[in-house]
Amino acid sequence: METMLPEVAPIVSSRDVSSDGCSVTEAPINRAPKIPLRQKLVQIVIPQVPKFEIPSDTQQVILGIPGFLCTKAALKPGIQDLNRDGIVYLDWGEALDFGFTNRIIKHVDDYVKAITEQFGDQISVHGNSLGGFLAYFAAYSNPLDVKRLILTASPHLLTLDPKTLSEHTNIAPFIGLMNNVALARFMSKDTISLWEHFRSGVMDDEIKAFWDALEKMELLIFAAAKDTTVRGRMCLTEQSSDFLEKLIVDPEYALANKPGDRPNVREFVVPGDHVDVFKGATSAIRHLATRDLQAPLPDEIQSDLLPIEAVEELVRRSPRNVAWDFTRSSLPSISLSDALHSTVNAPATLLRRFTPGTSRSGPALELERPLLSPVIAG
């Protein structure tokens, strides 16, 4: 499937034996063509629907959307672990997620339409971190095409109001870029305004239409137990968020009035921090992808998930500290030559870190999480 190809394909080699019958050499016979840097930069800035192919025996398709200022590298758990058992997980292409820009809003809408046209049935849309905002709009614009929203560490209860944003996240300066005056010409003002009204509870005709499009949508939600990037309870539903707020004041009353089961909503807590959620959620996402939302989970999957009351309050930290802690933990695994390679091939590879212990003479390097993902709500 073309959308699943890694950016750097391993070299396929043949073994050549010399005339003396003793010495053996490795002869490369195939190498993936390199994408010119200029073309790569264009793909990052101008999102394009990538080529994809959906096998005829596919039962469900999931479109993945990365977090703000992240690339498809943040979707690696889905690309690796969700493409099986009748499921096709499509990353959103080479683009960097700049937020509510006119190009990105159109890109997501075009991609949903292209997938459903080829698949011929409803799909699921996954939003990681702030990609959950865009997942909501994908469902709003295509209510007949989207059956389920999957949200991982997505603070979808937030507004982008600079006055309140810092109360709910340690990376407000980064998220606040979407409201920056200098970037206004690139941002979709109508989309931002609609989201602000939607989240603030203003019920005019347009917002009512937004709610009508989403009220029958299935929501599968995962939050981090100890999120140091955004407030974990803002990644759950409003009922659960209110429950967690009351739990602090009066645990006995809150537990006795815990939100009941909702047919179109299912939410869990994943152990770990913001960047751990999607990886920790993939088994449950895969199991439920082709089943009813409320289908029971196998014990081995359920045991790795936590109840919603396990969400802890956001620990107040500066954006600099969030960035420094992650960078410090990553630097030992990046050699000088690898860092130079990343810089030359920026920004796509610059947003990733290399697997520790991988030698330059070995096979193609395996790329992991985006380097800046906890800083930029990836």
PyMOL commands that set and color helices and strands:
alter all, ss='L'
color gray80, all
select helices_A, chain A and resi 2-4+37-45+72-81+102-119+131-141+162-168+172-179+181-183+189-200+205-214+232-235+238-249+251-256+274-289+299-302+308-310+319-333+336-344+349-351
alter helices_A, ss='H'
color red, helices_A
select strands_A, chain A and resi 12-17+24-30+60-65+87-90+123-128+146-152+218-224+265-270
alter strands_A, ss='S'
color yellow, strands_A
deselect
rebuild
show_as cartoon
